[in-house]
Each structure stands twice: as C-alpha cells, then as structure tokens.
Amino acid sequence: MNSGSNNPSNNSPQNNPYTIPSKSSINEEQGGEKAPNNTLEPVLEFTNFQGNPSYGHVDEFTPRGTNNNMDDRLPILLNVNLFKMAVNRPTNNPGLSRVSFCPFDNSVFVCGTEEQDTFKKGNCLIVGTLEIDSKQPRSTTNNSLNLSFSHPVPDYIRDVLWFDEQHILFAANQKMGVLRVSPEKNAGVKFLEIVMFPEFHKDAIREVAVSDGNKNLVISGGFDGNVFVTDITKLISDIRKNEKKSENSLYPCREVVGSVSWHITDPYLASCTTDTGTLHIFDIRTDKRRPAIVHDTTKKELYCHSYRDSNNIMLGFGDGTIQIFDLRSKRCTLSMNDPHQNQIGEIRFDHKNNCFATYGSPSVSVFKAQETMTIPCGHASLNSSPSIPYYKTSGDLRRGTNQVVMTDSFGNFSVFDYSNFIQQSNVMMTTTTSTPNSEGNTGNTSQ
C-alpha cells in the first residue's frame, strides 16, 4: 500500500533528508579479485514534462441506487496469519505486502513481509497456493492455504508483482530483484533463484509495475522523487555477463512518488502520482516528443491511481476520496468518498467484472463501476480499532473469481466473496436510469 503511513519519516528506519540527484549514476568499480559491480546509468532524462500544469476541477458525484439499509459486509472465505505461518517467530511488525497471483494459475500467489525492525533480518518472500471450494463458495469448511516456500530477502518488501509463469518482480526497500520459480504439477511451486539488481533508486521504492504490452519493461518510483523505466531482460543479461554498466530511463518528478502504472492500451505511455497531489502521464520513448500531461489536483495526499479504461484514471487520496481524471478533457470529472476508508492507498481494477477494490486504512471496499455511476458493493475489515500505528490493508482481486484478497499489518491473509453484491448491483444498474437535467443532458461531465 502506498499511503502516507509508509513515509520513512514516520515508520521507516531511514531518517536522512532526501536528496534528489538530476541523474542516477552508479559507477563504482572494485579492484583486486572481486567481480566488478554492475552499474546503472540512466540515458534519458525527460525535460518536456515541465511547464504549466493543468489544475483540478471536480464536479461532485453521488452514487445512485445504493441501499443504505443493506448489510454490506463481505462474507469471509478464509483467514490465516500468513506471517506467523511463514516466519514463525515473534516480532513487533508482522505486516505483509500486497499479494500478487500467478497470471496462469489464480490459485498460486506471492507476497512479502514488511518487518522494519532494524535489528532483525528476517524478511522473506512467501509463495503458496489457495484452495477455495468452488462448489460451496460461501463456505469456509473446505478452504485452505498451503505454503510452498518462503525465501529470505535482504530487506523489507515494498511491492511484489508476478508477471509471467516463472518470474516475480519485487522491491525490497530501495533494491529491486527477480525471483525465479518453477511451477510443479500437483506440488505447488519450487524456488529456483533470486537475481538482485544494482541499486539505482536512492531511497525506498513505493511501487513497481510491469508493462502488459512488453513484459520486459518495468516502471518503478518512490521516495527519491525519480521514476525509472528499466528493461529487466537486458539488465539481467548484463548482470550475468558482469558488465560494468547498464542503462535505463529516468523521469524526474522531484517529488515523492506514491504510485506508478502503465496505460492499459498504449504500450509507450506510463504514469505516476506524487504525494503532493500531481498526476504525471508521459511517453517513455526517447525519440518521441509527445508532451507529458502534468495535472495538479490541488489536493494533497494523492497516494494511488488505476486505469478505469483507456480514457479515465481513478485517483485515490489520503482522506478516502476517489476522483476520476479524463485524459481527453484533462480534468477531474467525478469525485466520491469511500464510506469505509479513512485513507486509500491502493486501487485494484478488475476489467472483466467491471469492478474495483480500494485498500488502505482500515478496510477493503469493493465497487461496481459503470460509465454513469459507481455503486458500493461491500467492504471487509478484520480490525475496527487498530492497536498498532499505521495499520493498513493491501491486496488484489483474484482473477477469474468474485473474490477479493486482503493482507494487513497484523500478518493476516484473508479472502472475501463479493458475488452476491455484484449480482445486486447489476440489478440496480438495469433498473436505475439517469434523469435529464433542464438542458437535456445527463451525467456530470462538462466541457
């Protein structure tokens, strides 16, 4: 999760002031018989993102057709303390990172530990499998979680993403690496190796994203104010060859980056948000001069964003607000409040079911999205009165199901069912219509 609770000034062992270099370059060489360090020097610094940003303008939007009397708590299918299962030792910080599912098998998952005690070195990546009874989806009797393996990593996990059958990208504090695994038929997943990248971020990473159009390309951003675009296939090749230098591209935001993403249809378009409330959308190609879009929402604590479709981006804020930014008009057109979140740190979209989930503090909420309305479907929380500072939730929608998965700061791994709520919201959408205003228009967009 990318909420402000992750700010190093609050709960990270890093206390040094941030210094933002114009370029990140690691050119250190070691003498003697030691192998030379792999180095990264970004070759591209975007200069056309600067200029006059657009400023926020929001038409207030209230979801219609909701039943306030309906019990909207999502039924739980599974809850285990995965941190205790995988680490099996006492700690003051038993948190888990977000979960990511194998793109070819939605029963196989990975997540990491977020223990930030400086005197302990017990963080790990956790890979396991879920067994949810599809014949009795609302029953917890036959549901289980099986641990395949947990493997130590050099620091606490900031983000993790399973991007093909055998490779998992992860960010451990300011480091990045790839975990290589081998799916074993009827035997879970087998660990093969971890390849760590040279450090090119100068401070903790907040989020990573892999391009759907080109699985080799990774975007990353965090507290150092820089967004990097890295070809990980080339980088791993350079590492194996003991090359002294490699290269990637740099987009300098010069502000703390909360989230990064790729456009869902344009493989050359990437985006990021900053905690100060700015949305950046830019072309990653060095030979193109497509001007970047820089939109100032005029609202602080912009922690996350997610593409609703090719033209609309959902923005999540630290006060529980969700806004929708229209790429065509370059303005925020809709605004609503998540009734169950004090902070929104992640938005995960399921385009097949046309629904999305918000994570943050203190719960997870699921919404059904439609072009002219957004209907809250349900929410779930394991902790109504957090007893630890900076309690947060994270997770994802489980592809191909009506299940939402949540991890939290207590080390819990939970699965909830939202199928009944989606059915109810579909009925509400077919029976609710927009009433034309005095000018004969519907909706809340304006030119």
FENQUI-V767237 format. One record per residue. N is the residue number from 1. RES is the residue in three letters. SS is DSSP state (alpha for helix, beta for strand, coil for the rest). OMEGA is omega in radians with two decimals (NA if undefined). BURIAL is b if it has 16 or more other C-alpha atoms within 10 Angstrom, else e. Layout:
BEGIN
[[N,RES,SS,OMEGA,BURIAL] [N,RES,SS,OMEGA,BURIAL]]
END
This chain:
BEGIN
[[1,MET,coil,-3.01,b] [2,ASN,coil,3.14,b] [3,SER,coil,-3.07,b] [4,GLY,alpha,3.09,b] [5,SER,alpha,3.12,b] [6,ASN,alpha,3.14,b] [7,ASN,coil,-3.09,b] [8,PRO,alpha,3.13,b] [9,SER,alpha,-3.13,e] [10,ASN,alpha,-2.99,e] [11,ASN,alpha,3.09,e] [12,SER,coil,3.11,b] [13,PRO,coil,-3.13,e] [14,GLN,coil,-3.11,e] [15,ASN,coil,-3.09,e] [16,ASN,coil,3.07,e] [17,PRO,coil,3.13,e] [18,TYR,coil,3.01,e] [19,THR,coil,-3.04,e] [20,ILE,coil,3.10,b] [21,PRO,coil,3.11,e] [22,SER,coil,3.05,e] [23,LYS,coil,3.08,b] [24,SER,coil,-3.10,b] [25,SER,beta,3.12,b] [26,ILE,coil,-3.01,b] [27,ASN,coil,-3.09,e] [28,GLU,coil,3.05,e] [29,GLU,coil,3.13,e] [30,GLN,coil,-3.13,e] [31,GLY,coil,3.12,e] [32,GLY,coil,-3.10,e] [33,GLU,coil,-3.13,e] [34,LYS,coil,3.10,e] [35,ALA,coil,-3.14,e] [36,PRO,coil,3.09,e] [37,ASN,coil,2.98,b] [38,ASN,coil,-3.05,b] [39,THR,coil,3.14,b] [40,LEU,beta,3.06,b] [41,GLU,beta,-3.12,b] [42,PRO,coil,-3.08,b] [43,VAL,coil,-3.09,e] [44,LEU,beta,2.98,b] [45,GLU,beta,-3.11,e] [46,PHE,coil,3.13,b] [47,THR,coil,-3.03,e] [48,ASN,coil,3.11,e] [49,PHE,coil,-3.11,b] [50,GLN,coil,-3.13,e] [51,GLY,coil,-3.11,e] [52,ASN,coil,3.13,e] [53,PRO,coil,2.98,b] [54,SER,beta,-3.09,b] [55,TYR,beta,-2.99,b] [56,GLY,coil,2.98,b] [57,HIS,coil,-2.98,b] [58,VAL,coil,2.93,b] [59,ASP,coil,-3.09,e] [60,GLU,beta,-3.04,e] [61,PHE,coil,3.11,b] [62,THR,coil,3.12,e] [63,PRO,coil,3.13,e] [64,ARG,coil,3.05,b] [65,GLY,coil,3.14,b] [66,THR,coil,3.12,b] [67,ASN,coil,-3.05,e] [68,ASN,coil,-3.12,e] [69,ASN,coil,-3.09,e] [70,MET,coil,3.04,e] [71,ASP,coil,-3.01,e] [72,ASP,coil,3.08,b] [73,ARG,beta,-3.10,b] [74,LEU,coil,3.09,b] [75,PRO,beta,-3.10,b] [76,ILE,beta,3.12,b] [77,LEU,beta,-3.08,b] [78,LEU,beta,3.00,b] [79,ASN,beta,3.09,b] [80,VAL,beta,3.01,e] [81,ASN,beta,-3.05,b] [82,LEU,alpha,3.11,b] [83,PHE,alpha,-3.13,b] [84,LYS,alpha,3.14,e] [85,MET,alpha,-3.04,e] [86,ALA,alpha,-3.04,b] [87,VAL,alpha,3.02,b] [88,ASN,coil,3.00,e] [89,ARG,coil,-3.11,e] [90,PRO,coil,3.12,e] [91,THR,coil,3.08,e] [92,ASN,coil,-3.08,e] [93,ASN,coil,-3.05,b] [94,PRO,coil,-3.03,b] [95,GLY,coil,3.06,b] [96,LEU,beta,3.04,b] [97,SER,coil,3.05,b] [98,ARG,coil,3.13,b] [99,VAL,coil,3.07,b] [100,SER,beta,-3.09,b] [101,PHE,beta,3.07,b] [102,CYS,beta,-3.09,b] [103,PRO,coil,-3.12,e] [104,PHE,coil,-3.14,e] [105,ASP,beta,-3.04,e] [106,ASN,beta,3.03,e] [107,SER,beta,-3.08,b] [108,VAL,beta,-3.06,b] [109,PHE,beta,3.00,b] [110,VAL,beta,2.94,b] [111,CYS,beta,-3.10,b] [112,GLY,beta,3.10,b] [113,THR,beta,-3.10,b] [114,GLU,coil,-3.13,b] [115,GLU,coil,-3.06,b] [116,GLN,coil,3.03,b] [117,ASP,coil,-3.02,b] [118,THR,coil,-3.07,e] [119,PHE,coil,3.14,e] [120,LYS,coil,-3.12,e] [121,LYS,coil,-2.99,e] [122,GLY,coil,-3.12,b] [123,ASN,coil,-3.07,b] [124,CYS,beta,2.94,b] [125,LEU,beta,-3.05,b] [126,ILE,beta,3.11,b] [127,VAL,beta,-3.12,b] [128,GLY,beta,-3.13,b] [129,THR,beta,3.08,b] [130,LEU,beta,3.00,b] [131,GLU,beta,3.12,e] [132,ILE,coil,-3.09,b] [133,ASP,coil,-3.11,e] [134,SER,coil,3.13,e] [135,LYS,coil,3.09,e] [136,GLN,coil,-3.00,e] [137,PRO,coil,-3.11,b] [138,ARG,coil,-3.14,b] [139,SER,coil,3.11,e] [140,THR,coil,-3.00,b] [141,THR,coil,-3.02,e] [142,ASN,coil,-3.11,e] [143,ASN,coil,-3.10,b] [144,SER,beta,3.03,e] [145,LEU,beta,-3.13,b] [146,ASN,beta,-3.11,e] [147,LEU,beta,3.07,b] [148,SER,beta,3.05,b] [149,PHE,beta,2.92,b] [150,SER,beta,-3.06,b] [151,HIS,beta,-3.10,b] [152,PRO,beta,3.08,b] [153,VAL,coil,-2.98,b] [154,PRO,coil,-3.11,e] [155,ASP,coil,-3.11,b] [156,TYR,coil,-3.03,b] [157,ILE,beta,3.08,b] [158,ARG,beta,3.13,b] [159,ASP,beta,-3.13,b] [160,VAL,beta,-3.06,b] [161,LEU,beta,3.11,b] [162,TRP,beta,-2.99,b] [163,PHE,beta,2.87,b] [164,ASP,beta,-2.95,e] [165,GLU,coil,-3.00,e] [166,GLN,coil,-3.02,b] [167,HIS,beta,-3.14,b] [168,ILE,beta,3.09,b] [169,LEU,beta,3.10,b] [170,PHE,beta,3.04,b] [171,ALA,beta,3.13,b] [172,ALA,beta,-3.01,b] [173,ASN,coil,3.13,b] [174,GLN,coil,3.13,b] [175,LYS,beta,3.05,b] [176,MET,beta,3.12,b] [177,GLY,beta,3.12,b] [178,VAL,beta,3.01,b] [179,LEU,beta,3.11,b] [180,ARG,beta,-3.08,b] [181,VAL,beta,3.09,b] [182,SER,beta,3.07,e] [183,PRO,beta,-3.14,e] [184,GLU,coil,-3.10,e] [185,LYS,coil,3.13,e] [186,ASN,coil,-3.12,e] [187,ALA,coil,3.09,e] [188,GLY,coil,-3.05,b] [189,VAL,beta,-3.12,b] [190,LYS,beta,3.07,e] [191,PHE,beta,3.07,b] [192,LEU,beta,-3.12,e] [193,GLU,beta,2.98,e] [194,ILE,beta,3.06,b] [195,VAL,beta,3.12,e] [196,MET,beta,3.11,b] [197,PHE,coil,2.95,b] [198,PRO,coil,-3.11,b] [199,GLU,coil,3.00,b] [200,PHE,coil,2.96,b] [201,HIS,coil,-3.11,b] [202,LYS,coil,-3.14,b] [203,ASP,coil,-3.01,b] [204,ALA,coil,3.09,b] [205,ILE,beta,3.10,b] [206,ARG,beta,-3.07,b] [207,GLU,beta,3.03,b] [208,VAL,beta,3.10,b] [209,ALA,beta,3.12,b] [210,VAL,beta,-3.14,b] [211,SER,coil,3.06,b] [212,ASP,coil,-3.13,b] [213,GLY,coil,3.13,e] [214,ASN,coil,-3.04,e] [215,LYS,coil,3.12,e] [216,ASN,coil,-3.01,e] [217,LEU,beta,-3.14,b] [218,VAL,beta,3.04,b] [219,ILE,beta,-3.10,b] [220,SER,beta,3.12,b] [221,GLY,beta,-3.11,b] [222,GLY,beta,-2.98,b] [223,PHE,coil,-3.13,b] [224,ASP,coil,3.09,b] [225,GLY,coil,-3.12,b] [226,ASN,beta,3.00,b] [227,VAL,beta,-3.13,b] [228,PHE,beta,2.98,b] [229,VAL,beta,-2.99,b] [230,THR,beta,2.99,b] [231,ASP,beta,-3.00,b] [232,ILE,alpha,3.08,b] [233,THR,alpha,3.10,e] [234,LYS,alpha,-3.12,e] [235,LEU,alpha,3.12,b] [236,ILE,alpha,3.09,b] [237,SER,alpha,3.12,e] [238,ASP,alpha,3.12,b] [239,ILE,alpha,-3.11,b] [240,ARG,alpha,3.12,e] [241,LYS,coil,-3.10,e] [242,ASN,coil,3.08,e] [243,GLU,coil,-3.14,b] [244,LYS,coil,-3.12,b] [245,LYS,coil,2.92,b] [246,SER,beta,-3.09,b] [247,GLU,coil,3.00,b] [248,ASN,coil,-3.06,b] [249,SER,beta,-3.07,b] [250,LEU,beta,2.97,b] [251,TYR,beta,-3.03,b] [252,PRO,beta,3.08,b] [253,CYS,coil,-3.11,b] [254,ARG,coil,3.01,b] [255,GLU,coil,-3.13,b] [256,VAL,coil,-3.10,b] [257,VAL,beta,-3.12,b] [258,GLY,beta,-3.08,b] [259,SER,beta,3.09,b] [260,VAL,beta,-3.13,b] [261,SER,beta,3.02,b] [262,TRP,beta,3.03,b] [263,HIS,coil,-2.99,b] [264,ILE,coil,3.11,b] [265,THR,coil,-3.13,e] [266,ASP,coil,-3.05,e] [267,PRO,coil,-3.11,e] [268,TYR,coil,-3.07,e] [269,LEU,beta,3.10,b] [270,ALA,beta,-3.11,b] [271,SER,beta,3.08,b] [272,CYS,beta,3.07,b] [273,THR,beta,3.09,b] [274,THR,beta,-3.13,b] [275,ASP,coil,-3.13,b] [276,THR,coil,3.02,b] [277,GLY,coil,-3.10,b] [278,THR,beta,3.04,b] [279,LEU,beta,3.11,b] [280,HIS,beta,3.05,b] [281,ILE,beta,-2.97,b] [282,PHE,beta,3.10,b] [283,ASP,beta,-3.06,b] [284,ILE,coil,-3.05,b] [285,ARG,coil,-3.12,e] [286,THR,coil,-3.05,e] [287,ASP,coil,3.12,e] [288,LYS,coil,-3.13,e] [289,ARG,coil,3.06,e] [290,ARG,coil,-3.06,e] [291,PRO,coil,3.08,e] [292,ALA,coil,3.02,b] [293,ILE,beta,3.10,b] [294,VAL,beta,-3.06,b] [295,HIS,beta,3.07,b] [296,ASP,beta,-3.11,b] [297,THR,coil,-3.03,b] [298,THR,coil,-3.13,e] [299,LYS,coil,-3.09,e] [300,LYS,coil,3.08,e] [301,GLU,coil,2.99,b] [302,LEU,beta,-2.96,b] [303,TYR,beta,-3.04,b] [304,CYS,beta,3.02,b] [305,HIS,beta,3.14,b] [306,SER,beta,-3.12,b] [307,TYR,beta,3.06,b] [308,ARG,coil,3.02,b] [309,ASP,coil,-3.04,e] [310,SER,coil,-3.09,e] [311,ASN,coil,-3.03,b] [312,ASN,beta,-3.13,b] [313,ILE,beta,3.09,b] [314,MET,beta,-3.12,b] [315,LEU,beta,3.14,b] [316,GLY,beta,-3.02,b] [317,PHE,beta,-3.07,b] [318,GLY,coil,3.07,b] [319,ASP,coil,3.13,b] [320,GLY,coil,-3.14,b] [321,THR,beta,3.00,b] [322,ILE,beta,3.04,b] [323,GLN,beta,3.07,b] [324,ILE,beta,3.13,b] [325,PHE,beta,-3.14,b] [326,ASP,beta,-3.13,b] [327,LEU,coil,-3.10,e] [328,ARG,coil,3.14,e] [329,SER,coil,-3.13,e] [330,LYS,coil,3.12,b] [331,ARG,beta,3.04,b] [332,CYS,beta,-3.04,b] [333,THR,beta,-3.08,b] [334,LEU,beta,3.08,b] [335,SER,beta,3.11,b] [336,MET,beta,3.11,b] [337,ASN,beta,2.97,b] [338,ASP,coil,-3.04,b] [339,PRO,coil,-3.04,e] [340,HIS,coil,-3.09,b] [341,GLN,coil,2.94,b] [342,ASN,coil,3.07,b] [343,GLN,beta,3.02,b] [344,ILE,beta,-3.12,b] [345,GLY,beta,3.12,b] [346,GLU,beta,2.97,b] [347,ILE,beta,3.14,b] [348,ARG,beta,-3.04,b] [349,PHE,beta,3.01,b] [350,ASP,beta,-3.04,b] [351,HIS,coil,3.13,e] [352,LYS,coil,3.12,e] [353,ASN,coil,-3.13,e] [354,ASN,coil,3.08,e] [355,CYS,beta,-3.14,b] [356,PHE,beta,3.13,b] [357,ALA,beta,3.02,b] [358,THR,beta,3.06,b] [359,TYR,beta,-3.14,b] [360,GLY,beta,3.12,b] [361,SER,beta,0.18,b] [362,PRO,coil,-2.96,b] [363,SER,coil,2.94,b] [364,VAL,beta,3.10,b] [365,SER,beta,3.10,b] [366,VAL,beta,-3.12,b] [367,PHE,beta,2.94,b] [368,LYS,beta,-3.07,b] [369,ALA,beta,3.04,b] [370,GLN,coil,-3.04,e] [371,GLU,coil,-3.05,e] [372,THR,coil,3.13,b] [373,MET,coil,3.06,b] [374,THR,beta,-3.04,b] [375,ILE,beta,3.02,b] [376,PRO,beta,-3.10,b] [377,CYS,beta,-3.11,b] [378,GLY,beta,3.13,b] [379,HIS,beta,3.12,b] [380,ALA,beta,3.09,b] [381,SER,coil,3.09,b] [382,LEU,coil,-2.96,b] [383,ASN,coil,-3.09,b] [384,SER,coil,3.13,e] [385,SER,coil,-3.07,e] [386,PRO,coil,-3.14,e] [387,SER,coil,3.07,e] [388,ILE,coil,3.14,e] [389,PRO,coil,2.99,e] [390,TYR,coil,3.07,b] [391,TYR,coil,3.14,b] [392,LYS,coil,3.03,b] [393,THR,beta,3.09,b] [394,SER,beta,3.09,b] [395,GLY,beta,-3.11,b] [396,ASP,beta,2.98,b] [397,LEU,beta,-3.09,b] [398,ARG,beta,-3.04,b] [399,ARG,coil,3.08,b] [400,GLY,coil,3.13,e] [401,THR,coil,2.96,e] [402,ASN,coil,-3.10,b] [403,GLN,beta,3.08,b] [404,VAL,beta,-3.08,b] [405,VAL,beta,-3.10,b] [406,MET,beta,2.93,b] [407,THR,beta,-3.10,b] [408,ASP,beta,-3.07,b] [409,SER,coil,3.08,b] [410,PHE,coil,-3.10,b] [411,GLY,coil,-3.14,b] [412,ASN,beta,3.02,b] [413,PHE,beta,-3.00,b] [414,SER,beta,3.09,b] [415,VAL,beta,-3.14,b] [416,PHE,beta,-3.12,b] [417,ASP,beta,3.11,b] [418,TYR,coil,-3.06,b] [419,SER,alpha,-3.13,b] [420,ASN,alpha,-3.12,e] [421,PHE,alpha,3.10,b] [422,ILE,alpha,3.11,b] [423,GLN,alpha,3.13,e] [424,GLN,alpha,-3.13,e] [425,SER,alpha,3.08,b] [426,ASN,alpha,3.09,e] [427,VAL,alpha,-3.13,e] [428,MET,alpha,-3.13,b] [429,MET,alpha,-3.12,b] [430,THR,alpha,-3.10,e] [431,THR,alpha,-3.12,e] [432,THR,coil,3.11,e] [433,THR,coil,3.12,e] [434,SER,coil,3.09,e] [435,THR,coil,-3.14,e] [436,PRO,coil,3.07,e] [437,ASN,coil,-3.03,e] [438,SER,coil,3.14,e] [439,GLU,coil,3.10,e] [440,GLY,coil,-3.13,e] [441,ASN,coil,3.03,e] [442,THR,coil,3.13,e] [443,GLY,coil,-3.03,b] [444,ASN,coil,3.12,e] [445,THR,coil,3.11,b] [446,SER,coil,-3.11,e] [447,GLN,coil,NA,e]]
END
